[in-house]
Amino acid sequence: MDDVVVKKGWKDRFAFLKNPRFWKVLILGQVLSLCITGTNVTTTKLSEAYDFAAPTTQTFLVYAVLAVVYNSYAIYKRGIRGWLLQFKRRALWYLILGAIDVEGNYFVVKAYQYTSLLSAMLLGCWSTPVCMILSFFIMKIRYRWVQYVGVVIALGGMGMLVASDVMNGNNYAAVDAVKGDLFCLLGATLYGFANVGEELMARKHPLYEVIGMFTFFATIINFIQLMILERNEFASFKNEPGAVGLVIVYTVCMCVLYSLAPVMFRLGSAVLYNLSLLTSNFYGLIFGIGLFGYHITIMYPFAYAVIILGIAIYHTFPTPEPNIGTFDAETAERERKELMFGRQASSSDLEHQNDVQEQVFSEQMTHSK
C-alpha cells in the first residue's frame, strides 16, 4: 500500500507558536540583541566623549574575566587533570576559535573609524549568510525553503532600518569607505566562522569548557595584540575614570553575551543567533534618542516588526538539526569518558553496549521459540 501524504494546514504550520522552546529562543535572542546594543552604545560614547578607539583594549577585560570564571568552574567540575586533558586533546581547535573571535571583534570595531554607519550596518549582516553557508557544508544542515525566506525577510527589515536613516539624512560621512567596508566584511566573515565554530563545539562539549577554553587563548592573543598595537591608548585610558566606567559596562554586556550565545546555539543555531541580533539597531535608536539626540522615523517600528516576522517564519518548520546532534546527557557521559580515558575506552563501551543488546535479543528469540 502506498504511503498517504498528509498535507499540513496553516494551523499546523504555526503550531510552533504554542511551543515554549520558540518563545525561549525568541526572548533569549532579544536579550542577546540588547547586550549587543549595550556594547554599541558604550563604544559610541567612548568615541564621542573620550575620543577613545581601541577595540583590542576594550575586549581584553572581557576575555580575561570569562577565562578566569569558566576555567575556574571547569577545574571545580573536572579537577586539574581533567582541565589539563582539555588542553591536550582540543587546544588547537580552541586556539583557532579564539584567534578568529579576537580578529572579528577587532576588524568590526575598527571599521567604524573609516566607513559610514549605514555601510557598517548593512555589511555587518553578511555574517548571517556566512553562517548558513558554513552550516550547510560543515554541519550538513539542510534548510527548507521557508528558512531562506525567513532570513531574507529579516534582512529586509534591516534594510528598512538603513533606508529610514537615509530618509532622515543620517548617512554619516566615511573617512575611507573602501578600507572601512573591507574591514567590516572581513570582520563579519570572521564572526560567521566564530559563531559556527562555537556552535559545533557547544553541541559536543560542556559550555564551561567551550567558553573557558577559547577565551583563555583569546585573552593571550588579545594581550599580545594590545601591547603591539594599542600601548599608548591603554596607558591614556587608565587616567580617564569615565572611560573606565564605560568599559566596565561594555565588559558586563559582552560577558552576558558570550555566556548566553552558546545556549542559543544549542536551542536554535548560529543562523538564528545572527538573525536575532538584527533588532539591536532598533534598540540602539531607542537609547540613542536620549543619549545622542537621534530622531525616530515611522519606518523603524515597522522594520522591527518585519525582523521579528522573519524570525517567526524561520520557525514555521522545525529548525534543522545538524547531524552531530546536540549536547544531551548521553553525549555528556560519552564526552567525559573520551576526555578522561580516550576514544578507545569510549569505543569499547559502545561495543560492550552492542554485545549486551545482542545478548538480550538472543534471549528474547530463545524464549519466543
N, C-alpha and C positions, 0 to 999 in steps of 0.2 A: 504493500500500500504506500502511495506517495505521501510524503510528509506535507501536512497542511500548513501553509504560511499564514500566520495571523498578523494582520496589519494593525499597528498601534495608532490609536486616535490621538488628538491633541491633548486630551485629558491624561493619557498615559505618558505623552511626551513631557508634560510639565509636572509629572508626579514627583520630580526631584525637589520641587518647592516644599514638599512635606517632609523631605529628608533632612534630619538635623545636621548631617555632615555638610550639606550645601551651605547652610547658614553659618556653620563653624568656619568653613573656608572663606565665605564672603566677609564675615566680621573680622576674622584674622587678617585677611588681605587688606582691609581698610585700616586696621591698627598698624600694619607694616607701612601702609601708604602715609599715615600720619607721622610715623617715625622718619620716613624719607623727607616729608615736609619740614620736620624739625631740623634735620641736617641742612636742608637748602636755606631755610630762614637764617640759621646761625651763620652759615657760610657767607650769605649775602651781607648780614650785619657786620661780620668781621671785615669784609672787604670795604664796605662803605664807611664804617665808623673808625676803623683802625688801620685801613689800607693793608690788611693782612691777607696774603695769598700764599699759603704754604700747605699744599694738600698732604704732603708726607708728614709734616709736623702734626697736623690735625688728627690724622688717623693712627699715629704711633700709640697714643694713650689707649685708643680703642682696642687695638690688637693686644697690647700688654695686659690690660685688665681682663679681657676674655681668656687669654692664655693662662694667667695665674688662676682664675676662678675655675675653669673647666679642667685644667690639668690637675689641680688640687683634688677636685672631685673624682677624677679618673684614678688617682693614686688611692683615694679612700675606697673606691669600688673594687679595684683590681689589685691593689698593692703595688709596690715598687717593681717587682718582677713583671707583672702584667703590663704596667705602664711602659717599661723599657722594651718589652716584646712588641708593643705597638710601633715603636720606632724601628725596631729591627725588621719587622715584616712589611710595614707600609710607609716608611718615612719618605721615600722618593715621591710617592703619589701626593702626599700632603705638602711636600716641598713645592712641587709644581703648582698645586692648587693655591697655596699661599702666595707664590710669586705672581700668578695670574691675577689674583684678587687685589694685591697691592698695586700693580701697574694699572689695573682697570680703574681703581679709585683715583690714582694719580692723573691719568690722562683725561678723565671726565671732568674733574675739578679744574685741571689746567686749561681745558678747552674754553671755559667761561671767561678766561682772561683775553681770548683772542676773537672768538666768534660771537655772533649775536645771540641773545637769549632764545629767540624764536628758532634759529637753526639748531641750537643745542637741544631744545625741547623735541624737535622733530627727529633729529638724528639719534637722540637717546632711545627712541622707540625701536631702533634697529636690533636691540638685544632680544626682543620678543621673537622675530623670525629666526634669529640665530639659534635661540633655544629650541624652536620647533625643528629646525634642520638637524641640529646635533642630536636631539631626542630621537628623531627618525632613524638616523644612521647608527648612533652609539647604543641606545637602549631599545631599538627596534620597535618603537611606538608607532602604531598605525592609526592616524587620526581619521575621523569621519568628516564628510564634507561640512557638516554643521559646525564642527570645531573651527574649521578655517573661516567660515562665515562669521562666527563669534569674534575671532581675532581681528578680522577686517573691520567689523563694526566698532569694536573697542578702539582700534587705531584711528578709525574715522572720527570718533568722539574726541580723541586727542587732536586731530586735525582741526576740529571745530574750535578748540581752545586757542590754537595758534591763529586761526582766521579771526577770532574775536580780538586778539591782540593787534592784528594788522588793522582791523576796522577802527580800533581805538587809538591807533597811532603809536603803539608800543613796540615798534620794530627797532630795537636798540641797535646802535651802530656797532660794526665789527672792526676791531683793530687790524686783524689779519684773518680774513674769513677762511681762506684755503687752509691755513695752518690749523685754525681752531676747529674747522669741520673735520679734518683728518684726525685730529686728536679725539674728537667726540666719537667718530665712527670706530676708531681703534679701541677706545675705552668701552663703548657699548658692546663691541665684539668680544672683548675680554670678559665683560660682565656675563655675557651669554655662556662662554666656556666655563666660567667660575660657577655659575648657577647650576648648570647641568652636571658638572663635576661634583659639586656638593650634594646634589640630589642623588647621584649614583652612589656616593659613599654613605649618605644618610639612610639609604634603603638596605645597606649591607652591614652597617656598624652602628653602635650606640651614638646618640647625639653628643654626649660629653666627650667621646673620643674624636668625632669629626670636627667639632668646633675647637676643642682644645689643641688638637694636633696641627691643623692648618694655621691657626692663629699663632701658635708657637713659632713656626717658621716665618710667618708673615711679620711677626714682631722683629725678628732678626734682620730680615730683608729690609723692612721699613726703616730700622735704625741705621743700617749701613747707608741707605739712600739718603736719609735725613742728614747724616754727617757729611756726605759728599755734596749734596745739592742745596741744603737749607740751613746750614750752620748759623748764618747771620740772622735769618728770620727767627730761628729758635732762641737765639740769645736776646733779641729785642722783644720777643713775645713774653718772656718771663717777667718783664718790667711793666706789663700792662694788666692790672687786675681785672679790668672789664673784659679784655680779650680772653684771659684765663677762665673767667666765669662762662663765657660763651662756648669755649672749647669743652668745658665740663658738661654743659647741656648737650653739645654735639656728641660727646662720648656716651652719655646716657642713652640718647636716641639710637645711636649706632649699636650699642651693646644689646638693647632690646631687639633691634632689627636682626642682628646676627644670631641671637638666641632663638627667635621665633621662626626665622626663614626656613631652617631645616624641618620644622614641624609642618610648615606649609608645603614643603617638597613632598613629605610623606602623605599628607591628606589630599593634596592636589598634584601639582607638578611645578617645575621651573617655569613653564609657559604661563600657567595660571598666576604664579607669583609676579611675573613681569606685567601681566595684564592688570592685576590689582593695583600695581604701583602707578598706573597711568592717572589715577584720580588725585595723585599728590599735587599736581599742578593746580587743581581746583582748590584744594585745601591751602595751598601756598598763597593763592589770591586772597582767601579769607583772612589769613594772618597779615598779608601784605597791605590790606586796606588800612589797618591800624598802625602798622609799623613803618611802612614805606610809602603810604599815600596812594596806593593803587586804586584804580576805579573798575568797578564791575560792569559788564555788559550783559544784555539779556541772553546772549548765547551761552554763557558759562553754565547756568543751571541745566540747560538742555544738553550741553556737552557732557556734563557729569552723568546725567540720566542715560545717555547713549553708551557711555563706557560701562556702566553697571549692566545695561541691557546686553551688551556684547559678552560680558562675563556670564550672565544668566543663560544666554543662547549657547555658549560653550558647554554648559551643563545639561542641555536638553537630552544628550546621550551621555551614558556613563563616561567619566574621564578615562581615557585609555590607560591601561595598567601596563608598565614595562614588563618584559619577560623575566627580569630578575626579581619581580615581586616587591614586597615591602618588608619592613623590619618588624616581624611578629615574634611571639615567644619562642617558636621553633627556630627561627632564624637567629635569635639572640643566643640560644643554647648552642647551636652549631657554630656560631661565630666565636663563642667563648672557648669551645673545645679546640677549634682550629688555632686560636691565638695561643692558648696555653700548651697544647700538645702537638700542634702542626696538623697539616691536612691529612697525613697518613692515619692519625687517630680518628679524625672525623670520617674518613672513608671506611675504616674498619667498623665504626659504629653503624654506618649505613649498611654495610654488608651483614653485620650481626642482626640488624633490624629486618633485612630481607630474608635471612635464614629463619628467623622466628616466624615471619609471616608465611613462609613456605611450609614450615612445620605445622602451623595451625591449620593451613589449608589442607594438608595431607591428612591430618587427624579428622577434619570435617568430612573428607571424602570417604575415609575408612568407616566412620560411624554411619554415613548415609547408605553404605553398602550393607 
